[in-house]
Every structure is written in C-alpha cells, then in structure tokens.
Amino acid sequence: MIQDILKNLPDQSGIYLFYSQKKELIYVGKATSLKSRVSSYFRGPRSSRPIEQMMHEVVDIKWKTTDSALEAAILESVYIKKYLPKYNVDGKDDKSWNYIVITNEAYPQVKTFRQREMEMIKKNKEQDTKNKTENEFLYVFGPYPGLNSAAAMKILRRMFLFSTCQKMIGKKQQNKSCLYRQMGQCLGVCTGEITPKEYKAKVIRPLATFLSGKKKQVITDFEKQMKRAAKSEDFETAARLRDQLKQLERIQDIAMINSSFTMDRKEISKGVSRIEGFDISNLGSTGKVGSMVVFVDGYPDKHEYRKFTIKTVEGQSDVDCLEEVIRRRLKHSEWQSPDIFLIDGGLPQVNKVQSIFDELGILTPVVGIAKGPERKRNDFVFPKPNKTVMLWVKQNEEVLVRVRDEAHRFAITFQRSKRTIS
C-alpha cells in the first residue's frame, strides 16, 4: 500500500502527514519535492534519527501541496500546533524550532524567537506575579522547525510591508523616511504617514491571516481593496496592492530552502523559476553599457529585458559599471524580484554585488560565471559558501549558462546599436 502511495506523490512543495495503525497523526514534515522527500524515507539504510526509526509505524501517508516553500513551512507549523504529533514534539531539537511573533504595541513589531527564548519569556511572565501587564504579544506563530528566519522575514516584509524602523515608534517623528520607505516598500511609520489603526488594518491583519495558513483569503481581500481603491481613483494604493498580489501569487523563496527542506541531492528541484542575468559591455573609456535579461521557468522573457547606459563611471571598470547597473535595477521595486541574480563575471564582480546586497539587507543569492580565456570556460563563482544554492546551481548549470550567454548577446547588441546611431 505504501509503495502505491509513493508512486502518486507529486513533485511539488508541501507537507506530508504520517499516520499510524490507529489513524493517529504521528509526524508532519515539509518538502520542496514531496515525491523525493517522502520516498527517501523508504529506501536505503536508516539513520539513528527518531523520524527514520519510527517508519515501521507508518501505515498511511497523506499530503497537501503548496505554491512555495514558505507556505509549506507555515502549513507544517499549523499542523504541529494543532495536532502535536508525537514524533515532532518528542523528537524535536529546541535549537531548530523558531517562532514568529507580533508585538502588542501601537505599531506592532514583527520578530522571530527560538524555542529556548520563548520558554524564557514564558518563565519570566509566570514569575512576574506583581506586574499583571497585558500580553506583550498580539500573535504567536509557530513552531517552525528548521526555519531560515532571516530569509523568511525578508520575504514576509516584501509581501506585507511591515515596518522595520521601530526606533521611531514612541518617539517624536523626524519626518525622515527610511530606506524602505524611499523604495516604496513600507507605508511610512517613520514619517508618521500612517496611523496605528491603519497600520494594523493594512499590514498586521493581512500578515497574521497569511501566517495562519489562509493565503487565499489574503489574496481575496487584497483584490477587493484594490478594486475599491481604483474606483475611488486612489491609484497609488491600487498600485501598491497590485504589487503585493504579484508577490503573493508567486512567492520568490529559494533563499529559504535550507537543510530542513533538502535532505539529499535529489530533493533540490531542477525547475528554474525566475533568473535575472547581467553583463557589462565596455568599449574603451566611452560607450559603456549594461544589460539585464530575464528567464522564467528556463525560457527568456524578452518583455522584461532592460538596457542601461552607464552614466557615472569614468574610465574603464566593469566592477564599477556593474555596481551602477545593480543599484539602478534595485530602485525599481515595481519589477518582480528574481530567485537568482546571475552575473557574467568572476569574483570581483560577484563580491561587489554581494556587498550591495549586504548593505541593503537583500538575501537573494548571487552567482557569477567566469568565462575564462576566449569565453571557453564556465566557472561558477559564489560570494559566500552556501551548499543549498551551490547544489541548486549544479543541477541548473545548462540554463544558467544560457542566461549568461543571452545577457552577453543583449549587451553587445545594445553596444553596437549605440555605435551605429552615433
């Protein structure tokens, strides 16, 4: 029976549910590929991990697919919290359990805590019998086993625009907008452009609904709000909701996929979602241009290609030209975010892009392809060692090389057109 179930498992992200003879849910797990992950439990020798030692108890398997790894992590936490499966609870490693909390303030903050930190908070509250203050948290979501908290928070902030400039809250507003406000990625808590009531309605409520596993409800609510805003000619709000809907409908979360999703090489999906490729064409000290190409699901999307005429760099420096192109590209928050930034260049170029991302708090992976003499080599370059990304790249080398070649072709074509015109 189990073998029949394994044959029908989909090659999609989601959660899997292991049931015992008594029809008791005994374990919940998440995967980027349900077929690969669940099948791995039933082949080869088993390790000493509790989950693998209990596989003889599993007589039935069910699953629920999701549109992204982030949603799989959220759905997994919903099931763990509701059913307390014994092999999740008894076999847990506290260090790998994380929570997302929303504080109980005028402008609620969104924070992450580890299991031991949550237990310490609970213990302190129980001991503090004299000070009967209101609950410091509006919501607590989790546990999230093995969650890449930094990556998850970046994805959530991009979708729901919650403020991270909390140093302004409770103090005199300085009317100085933070970086995210300047990029159109927050609603202006730092500048006093949104009231606490509006902030909770527009930001916190949808975020809490999403973290409760109700993505469809959030999409429906946003669509209704967008239509109302357009009807009342509030085009700025309508455009903001449109962009949020795009983020929700196609969550870009390869940076979240860590070892809690991928147990072996076969579990990294070979499917490529969205890649942006960049190249610089430098003809002497003048005529410097940059290109950006976009591939979606392994194919070029030429409507989203972009050309850049270098404006600020004097002399010849591909690294400085690339910095200008990347910074100009990042100012366009209305452009959809990619899963991977691919650079036609070696370590100097890749390190420059990574330094920009570190400065701005961007977690999207950066990969370079050093072409070598006469463009006959394809050496993949990484600014930081990341086994998951490196494994993903190895399985997608062919399409990444095509992206690099297309970025080079597009840059050269643009360069030649400028020379013809001049």
N, C-alpha and C positions, 0 to 999 in steps of 0.2 A: 504493500500500500504506500509506504513512504517513497519508494522508488517511482511510483506513478505520480506522486505529488511533485517530486523533484523535477520530473520532465515538464510539468506545467508551470513551473515558476517563471515569472517574467524577468527579462534582462533590464529591469528598471530600478530606480531607487525606491526605498520604502522601508517598512518594518515587517519583521517576521515574528510569528507567535507560536511557541512550542507548547503543546498540550500533553498531559499525562493520560493514563488509562482512565482516571477518574474524571476526565474532561476538565481538569484544573489547568489554568494558565500558569506554567512554571517558569517561563523565560520569555523576555521580549528583547529583540535586537534590531539594529538598523543596518542598512547596507546601501551602497551606491548601485550594486547589482544584486538583486535578491537571488537570482538563479545561481550566480557564482558563490556568493557568501554562504547560503544555506547548504548548497551541495558540498562545500568544503568540509562541513562537519561530518559528512558521511563517507569520506574517502581518506585513505592513508591512516597511519598510526595516530593515536590521540595523545595529546599532551596532558599534563597534570592539572590544567585549568579546570575549575569546577564545572564550567559550562560543557566542556568536552567529556568529562567523566560521567555526566548525567544523561548522555544521549540515549542510553538504553531505555530510559523512562519515556522518551518521546514517541507517541503513537499517532499524533496528528499535527499537521502544520497548517497554519493559515497566514495570510499576509495582507497588507494594504499598501498599495503603491502611492508614491508622492511625486510631485513635479521637481523636487530638488532635495539635496542632502540636508539643507537646513530644515525643511519641513519634516523630513524623516526623523531628525533629532528631536523636534518638537513633539511629534506624534509618539515617539518612543517614551518621552517623559510623561505624556498624558496617561499612557497605559501603565507605566510603572507606578505613578502616584495613585491611580485608581484601583489597580488590582494587586499591588505589592507582590509580584511573582517571586517565589522563594529563592530562585537561583539568581535573581537580580539583587534582592535585598541581602540574602545571607552571604553571597559571594562577592559583594561589592568591595571595591578599593576606594576608601574615602578620598584619597588624593585625586581620583579621576572624576569625582562627582562635582558638578557645578550647578549653580542656581542663577537665574536672572531675577532681580528684584526691582520694584518700582517704589520709590520712597514716598512717604506721606507728607508732602510739602506743598506750598503754593504752586511752585513749579517743580513737579516730581522729577527726580533724577533716576536714570536707568543704570543699574550697577550689576556686577557679577560677583559672586562669592563662591568659595569652595565649601565642601561639606563641613570641614572642621571649623571654618569661620562661622557658618550658620549655626552649628552646635554651640559655639562660644557665645554668640548673640543670644540664643535661646536660654543658655545657662545664666547669663548676666541678667536677663529680664526676670527670670524666676527668683533670683536672689535679691533683686531690687524691689523689695516689698513696700518700701516707704514712698517711692516715687511712682504713683499709678498714672503714668502718662499714656496718651493714646498710642496705638500701634504705629511704629515708625515706618512700616511698610504698607502700601496700598495693595500690592500684589506680590506674591512669591511664585515663581515658575520654576519647575524642575522636579526632581533632579535630572540633569543631562549628563549621562555617563560619557566621559572622554570628550566633552565638548571643547572645540577650539574657540575659547571665549572671545579672544581679540578679533578673530575673523568674523564670528557671529555678530558681535556688536557693531562692527563696521557695516555689515550687510543690513542689519536692522536699522541703523541710523540713516543709511542711504534711502531706505524704503519709507521710513516713518518720520524722518527729520527731527528727531528729538535733540534737545539742546545739550551740548557738552561744555558750554561756557558758564557753568554753575557758580563760578567765582563772583558773578554779578548778582546772583539771586540773593535777596535780602539786604542788598546794599544799594546805595544811590546809583541809578542808571547813569552811565557815562556817555551814552549815545555813540559809542564806538563799536562798530559792527565787527564780529569775529570773522575768521576766515571762512567758515561755513556759511555765514550769512552773506558774505560777499559773493560766494559761489552759488547762492540760491538754494543751499541745502539745509537751511534751518529757518525758522519763522520769526526770528528776531527777539528772543528772550533778552539778549544782552542789550538791546537798544530800546526795550520797552514797547515794541510794536505789537505785542500780543498779550492779552490779559491772562491771568491764571485760569479762568473759566474756559476761555477759548483754547488755551494750550491743552487742557485736559480733554476737551472735546475733539480737537483736530489731530492731536498727536498721541496722547496717552491711551485714550479709549480704543482707537484702532490697533495700536500696538498690543494692548492687552488681549484684544479679541484674536489677533493673529497668533499670539503665544499660547492661546487656549486651544489652538488647532482648528480655528474657524476662518481659514483664508478666504473661502468663497463668500462668506458674509462681509468681510472687509472689502472685497472687490465690488460686491453689490452696492454697499454703502458709498464707496468712492464714486462709482458710476452715477448714482443718483445725485450726489453732491456736485459732480462735475457738470451734469446737465442743468442743475439749478443755477450754478454759477454762470454758465454760458448764457442761459436765458435772461439772467439779470445783467448781462454784459460785464460781469466780473471776470474778464479774460485772464488776468494774472492767476487767480485761484483755479480757474478751469485748466490752465496750462500746467500748474503745479500738480493737480490731481491726475491729469493725463500722464505726466511723467512718473508719478508714484504707481499708477496702474501698470505701466510698462515694466517697472522694476518688479512688481508683484507677480506679473504674469510670466516673467522669465527671469527667475532669480539666478544671479551670477554668483556661484559659491564654490568654485574649485578650491579657493584658499581654505575653505572649511574642512575639506576632505582630508582627514588625518588618519592615524593608525586605528582609531575606533571604527572607521568605516572600511578600511582596507587591510585585510589580514594576509593577503598574498598577492602575487603579481597579477593573477587573473582577475582580481576584483577592480582594477583600475579600468574604467570604461574607455574603450577605444574611440568612442564617438567624440568628435570635437565640436564644441558649441560655437563660441564667438572669439575670434583672434584678431587683434589689430597688429599689423606689421608696419615698421617704419624704416626708412632709408634716407640717406643724405647723398645728394649728387653735387659735387663740389668741383667746378671748373675754374681753377685759378682762384684769385682773391675776389673775383666778382662772379655773379651768376650762380650763387649758391641757392639750392632749393631742397625741400624735403617732401617726402611722400608718406601718406598713410593709406593702407589698404585694409579692407575688412573681409574676413572669411566667416561664413556662418554655416555650421554643420559640414565643414570641409569644402565649401564652394564659395567663390568670390561674390560679394555683394557690391557691385560697382557703383550703385547709387550712393553708397556711403564712403566712397573713396574721397580723400581730401588732399589738396596741394598746398604747400607752404613756400612762399618766397622769403628767404632769410632776410631779416631787417636789422638785426642788432649786432651781428658778428662781423668784426673786421679781420681781414687776413684769412688764412686757411686753418680751420679747426673743426673737424667733423664732430668732435665731442661737444663743443660749444653750440654748433648748429643744431645738434640733436637736442640739447637742453632747451633751446628756444622752441623747437617744434613740440616737444613733450609738454612744456609749460603752457603753450598756446592751446594745445589739444585739451589739457585738463581744465581750462577755463570754460569749456563747452559742456556744462553739466547736463545740457539737454541731449547730448549724444549718449547713446546707450553704452554702458560700461562693458568692457570685454572680460573674458575669462583669463586671457593671457596677453601680455604686451611682448611682441616679438621684435627684436632689434637686429638689423643687418649690421653686425659689428662684433668686436671682441670685448674683452674685459673692461677696457677704459669706457667704452660706450655704455655697457651694461651697468657698471658701477655708478656712472653718472645718473642714469635713470633711477636706479635704486636709491641713491642719495636724495633725489627729488621726492620719491615716494615716502621715504623715511621722514623727511621734513613735513610732508602733508598728511602723514598717517594713512597712506594708501597701502593696502595689503595684497593687491593683485600681483600675481607672480610675474617676474620679468625673465625673459630668456633671450640670449643672443646666439647668433650663428656666425662664427668667424670663418670667413671664406677661404683664407689661405692664398698662396700664390696662384694667380690666374683663375681664381674662383673655382678651384678643383676640389676643395675640401669643405666639409660641413662639420665643423667642430662646435658642439653645443656648449654654451657658456652660461653659468649661473652665478649671480652675485652673492647668494647665500646657499649653503648646503641644505637642501630640502628633499628628502628621499621620495616623498609623495609626488612632488612636482617633477623631479627627475625621472621617476618611473613613468609618469603620465607622458612626458616628452618622449621618452624612449619608444613608447607604443604609438606615438603620433608623429614620428620623425618625417615621414613622407609628406604629410600635409603641411608641416611647418616649413619644410624646405620650399614647397610650392608658394607659401605665403611670402617667404623671404625673396624668392625669385620675382614674384609679382610686384613686391614693393620696390625692388631694384629696377624692374622694367618701367614701372609707372614714374619713378623719379627721373630716369634717363629720358623718357618720352617728354616729360614736362620740361626738362632742361633743354632738349632740342627744340621744342616749340618756342621757348623764350628766345633762343638764339636766332630762329627763323624770323620771328617778329621784329627783333631788334636789327 
